[in-house]
Amino acid sequence: MTYQYALRKAYDLAGEAMLTIGRLCTEVRSENQLFISQSKMAKDFGVSRVTFIRHLNKARELGLIEPDPQEGDAIRNIHLWRICPFLVWRGDRSSLTAYLASLPKDHVWLTDWQSPS
């Protein structure tokens, strides 16, 4: 239920950015972490770099992606991202449970993207 709820909500809120978000879901390497090279991915996805950045900004604004903690306080040139685990997760169920337990209770993925109770 959670996956379907989050995916439907993402489609409803993201608009055209969902094309890029959907493609990002296929790029997840481990758990919900992805490495994004903006120029390369824009080319691979068949969109301009400006469009790709606009889509990333929309996904970030909605709380679908966030910079990985390894990026520190970087504002620009962020390459390592985390995507909402309710959209995509690569790993086993126990890792997902542990990851969700490590998030603060008010984290956007737990408050906005988890299925309603």
Secondary structure by P-SEA (a helix, b strand, c coil): caaaaaaaaaaaccccaaaaaaaaaaacccccbbbbaaaaaaaaacccaaaaaaaaaaaaaaccccccccccccccccccccccccccccccaaaaaaaaaaccccccccccccccc
